[in-house]
Amino acid sequence: MELFSDLPGDQGLPGQQRRLAMLAVMTATTMAVFDGSIINIALPQIARALAVPSDAVIWVANGYLLAVAMCLASCAALAKRVGFRTLFALGMTLFTLASLGCALSPSLAWLTSMRVLQGIGGAATLSIAPAILRTIFPQRLLGRILGIHALLIAASTAIAPLLGGSLLSALGWQWIFAINLPLGILGVTLALRTLPAAHDKINGRFDSPGAVLSAVAMAALILAADACTRRGAGAATSMTVLAYAATAVIAGMAFIWRQRRASDPLLPLAMFSSARFSMAALTSLVSFIGLASTFIALPMLFQNAYGYSAFEAALLLTPWPLGIILAAPSAGRLADRYLPAMLATTGLGVFVIGLTLLALLPFHPDAPVTFWQIGWRELICGIGFGIFQSPNNREMMASSSRAQSSHASAVLAIVRTFGQCLGTALVGVLLSVYTHPVGNHADNGLLGAAQSAHAVEVALWLAVATTCLALLMSAGRIRVASASG
């Protein structure tokens, strides 16, 4: 297989060692993605088993997401000090032990605490996974391996709800965490045996103020997005949302101020002086806003307007990751031979077409919409995003120096998280506006099918507009990428 072949002058690891190191990284990615996706379907059963309210058990999911978001930048900086192998192995070990703690949890407080520890471990691996792949693979194969990485994430996202449903029905909720134990042991063993030792470590002082400001900004952003999605149920007020948003903005501005003045910053802003890197990061951010808002809106359309069950709604979403699986590996291979910016722009064009077709679906609650009418539109979306994501990720990683690989990898994860939060908040605001207009309290927080469908329709058209903006940004960078080779 060419992915593990060796040519004179290749950087990275030899072929066989490269194969095992890749398996370690992919194992960690699978575990982190599964635990981020599989938990939602288990929340009702966890609430019943622990005898807690449904609104309290939501923190089993949010605690993990918060911990991941808060630690991404800090983990990337730590990787420069302790080395990729050490941080990766420690992150996987913590994730695996926390998974055992989750499976044995006797209470909600214990389970939530273990989920936070899982998130810290997951951040340690997710923040540097692309950087490790760049380190162990030669430059000529970078697009290909990032394409396979994107395929794995898509496949895990598609399989997680189905696997979670099977484990819940056959064994119980504890097993969605216990399944991580053999995977974690395998991943840690492979990481310690195959990942290269640290070679470019720095001994500078860790930027603790920057780490705190980064954590506060990301936490406030996640909480603001979560509050937006639950405003209609009375879980948060407008002032709460504004307070979280203001905190995120103030902490973010303070973080930038700190990074410009720190002698050894947590996230060197100099890396953004590369136009190719900055434009790829900005394009990724905007595209994930459109992606996230669509993924939040569609299940509401399927269940509230079309009358599908939660499990059927999950099945209706599977053509999307299937499209990514079909497109991402080929797009990654092509990105090693042709201009990644051109390929990414082409993918966004296909993505816009797919989103437009979804936005043209009938939104009446009594409209007969079949699986096939939805599925082929989602497939186009998935193919478009798969064509976009692998080349764009390659553009980001290749536009930064190898010494900055961990930071570039963290930025890749941060813009994805940031975009997903903004997309989620966008849909939350729309649902609040359309289903709970000022002065109308007749529904007492219950979403009417027609109102919900109208909110989803607007959300999808805004996703189209957002992705068109990303398309224009991506098209504008082609000349820059061509000029720089």
Secondary structure in CASP SS format (residue, H / E / C, confidence):
PFRMAT SS
TARGET T0000
AUTHOR 0000-0000-0000
METHOD secondary structure of the structure
MODEL  1
M C 1.00
E H 1.00
L H 1.00
F H 1.00
S C 1.00
D C 1.00
L C 1.00
P C 1.00
G C 1.00
D C 1.00
Q C 1.00
G C 1.00
L C 1.00
P C 1.00
G H 1.00
Q H 1.00
Q H 1.00
R H 1.00
R H 1.00
L H 1.00
A H 1.00
M H 1.00
L H 1.00
A H 1.00
V H 1.00
M H 1.00
T H 1.00
A H 1.00
T H 1.00
T H 1.00
M H 1.00
A H 1.00
V H 1.00
F H 1.00
D H 1.00
G H 1.00
S H 1.00
I C 1.00
I H 1.00
N H 1.00
I H 1.00
A H 1.00
L H 1.00
P H 1.00
Q H 1.00
I H 1.00
A H 1.00
R H 1.00
A H 1.00
L H 1.00
A C 1.00
V C 1.00
P C 1.00
S H 1.00
D H 1.00
A H 1.00
V H 1.00
I H 1.00
W H 1.00
V H 1.00
A H 1.00
N H 1.00
G H 1.00
Y H 1.00
L H 1.00
L H 1.00
A H 1.00
V H 1.00
A H 1.00
M H 1.00
C H 1.00
L H 1.00
A H 1.00
S H 1.00
C H 1.00
A H 1.00
A H 1.00
L H 1.00
A H 1.00
K H 1.00
R H 1.00
V H 1.00
G C 1.00
F H 1.00
R H 1.00
T H 1.00
L H 1.00
F H 1.00
A H 1.00
L H 1.00
G H 1.00
M H 1.00
T H 1.00
L H 1.00
F H 1.00
T H 1.00
L H 1.00
A H 1.00
S H 1.00
L H 1.00
G H 1.00
C H 1.00
A H 1.00
L C 1.00
S C 1.00
P C 1.00
S C 1.00
L H 1.00
A H 1.00
W H 1.00
L H 1.00
T H 1.00
S H 1.00
M H 1.00
R H 1.00
V H 1.00
L H 1.00
Q H 1.00
G H 1.00
I H 1.00
G H 1.00
G H 1.00
A H 1.00
A H 1.00
T H 1.00
L H 1.00
S C 1.00
I C 1.00
A H 1.00
P H 1.00
A H 1.00
I H 1.00
L H 1.00
R H 1.00
T H 1.00
I H 1.00
F C 1.00
P C 1.00
Q H 1.00
R H 1.00
L H 1.00
L H 1.00
G H 1.00
R H 1.00
I H 1.00
L H 1.00
G H 1.00
I H 1.00
H H 1.00
A H 1.00
L H 1.00
L H 1.00
I H 1.00
A H 1.00
A H 1.00
S H 1.00
T H 1.00
A H 1.00
I H 1.00
A H 1.00
P H 1.00
L H 1.00
L H 1.00
G H 1.00
G H 1.00
S H 1.00
L H 1.00
L H 1.00
S H 1.00
A H 1.00
L C 1.00
G C 1.00
W C 1.00
Q C 1.00
W H 1.00
I H 1.00
F H 1.00
A H 1.00
I C 1.00
N H 1.00
L H 1.00
P H 1.00
L H 1.00
G H 1.00
I H 1.00
L H 1.00
G H 1.00
V H 1.00
T H 1.00
L H 1.00
A H 1.00
L H 1.00
R H 1.00
T H 1.00
L C 1.00
P C 1.00
A C 1.00
A C 1.00
H C 1.00
D C 1.00
K C 1.00
I C 1.00
N C 1.00
G C 1.00
R C 1.00
F C 1.00
D C 1.00
S H 1.00
P H 1.00
G H 1.00
A H 1.00
V H 1.00
L H 1.00
S H 1.00
A H 1.00
V H 1.00
A H 1.00
M H 1.00
A H 1.00
A H 1.00
L H 1.00
I H 1.00
L H 1.00
A H 1.00
A H 1.00
D H 1.00
A H 1.00
C H 1.00
T H 1.00
R C 1.00
R C 1.00
G C 1.00
A C 1.00
G C 1.00
A C 1.00
A C 1.00
T C 1.00
S H 1.00
M H 1.00
T H 1.00
V H 1.00
L H 1.00
A H 1.00
Y H 1.00
A H 1.00
A H 1.00
T H 1.00
A H 1.00
V H 1.00
I H 1.00
A H 1.00
G H 1.00
M H 1.00
A H 1.00
F H 1.00
I H 1.00
W H 1.00
R H 1.00
Q H 1.00
R H 1.00
R H 1.00
A C 1.00
S C 1.00
D C 1.00
P C 1.00
L C 1.00
L C 1.00
P C 1.00
L H 1.00
A H 1.00
M H 1.00
F H 1.00
S H 1.00
S C 1.00
A H 1.00
R H 1.00
F H 1.00
S H 1.00
M H 1.00
A H 1.00
A H 1.00
L H 1.00
T H 1.00
S H 1.00
L H 1.00
V H 1.00
S H 1.00
F H 1.00
I H 1.00
G H 1.00
L H 1.00
A H 1.00
S H 1.00
T H 1.00
F H 1.00
I H 1.00
A H 1.00
L H 1.00
P H 1.00
M H 1.00
L H 1.00
F H 1.00
Q H 1.00
N H 1.00
A H 1.00
Y C 1.00
G C 1.00
Y C 1.00
S C 1.00
A H 1.00
F H 1.00
E H 1.00
A H 1.00
A H 1.00
L H 1.00
L H 1.00
L C 1.00
T C 1.00
P H 1.00
W H 1.00
P H 1.00
L H 1.00
G H 1.00
I H 1.00
I H 1.00
L H 1.00
A H 1.00
A H 1.00
P H 1.00
S H 1.00
A H 1.00
G H 1.00
R H 1.00
L H 1.00
A H 1.00
D C 1.00
R C 1.00
Y C 1.00
L C 1.00
P H 1.00
A H 1.00
M H 1.00
L H 1.00
A H 1.00
T H 1.00
T H 1.00
G H 1.00
L H 1.00
G H 1.00
V H 1.00
F H 1.00
V H 1.00
I H 1.00
G H 1.00
L H 1.00
T H 1.00
L H 1.00
L H 1.00
A H 1.00
L C 1.00
L C 1.00
P C 1.00
F C 1.00
H C 1.00
P C 1.00
D C 1.00
A C 1.00
P C 1.00
V C 1.00
T C 1.00
F H 1.00
W H 1.00
Q H 1.00
I H 1.00
G H 1.00
W H 1.00
R H 1.00
E H 1.00
L H 1.00
I H 1.00
C H 1.00
G H 1.00
I H 1.00
G H 1.00
F H 1.00
G H 1.00
I H 1.00
F H 1.00
Q H 1.00
S H 1.00
P H 1.00
N H 1.00
N H 1.00
R H 1.00
E H 1.00
M H 1.00
M H 1.00
A H 1.00
S C 1.00
S C 1.00
S C 1.00
R H 1.00
A H 1.00
Q H 1.00
S H 1.00
S H 1.00
H H 1.00
A H 1.00
S H 1.00
A H 1.00
V H 1.00
L H 1.00
A H 1.00
I H 1.00
V H 1.00
R H 1.00
T H 1.00
F H 1.00
G H 1.00
Q H 1.00
C H 1.00
L H 1.00
G H 1.00
T H 1.00
A H 1.00
L H 1.00
V H 1.00
G H 1.00
V H 1.00
L H 1.00
L H 1.00
S H 1.00
V H 1.00
Y H 1.00
T H 1.00
H C 1.00
P C 1.00
V C 1.00
G C 1.00
N C 1.00
H C 1.00
A C 1.00
D C 1.00
N C 1.00
G C 1.00
L C 1.00
L C 1.00
G C 1.00
A H 1.00
A H 1.00
Q H 1.00
S H 1.00
A H 1.00
H H 1.00
A H 1.00
V H 1.00
E H 1.00
V H 1.00
A H 1.00
L H 1.00
W H 1.00
L H 1.00
A H 1.00
V H 1.00
A H 1.00
T H 1.00
T H 1.00
C H 1.00
L H 1.00
A H 1.00
L H 1.00
L H 1.00
M H 1.00
S H 1.00
A H 1.00
G H 1.00
R C 1.00
I H 1.00
R H 1.00
V H 1.00
A H 1.00
S H 1.00
A H 1.00
S H 1.00
G C 1.00
END
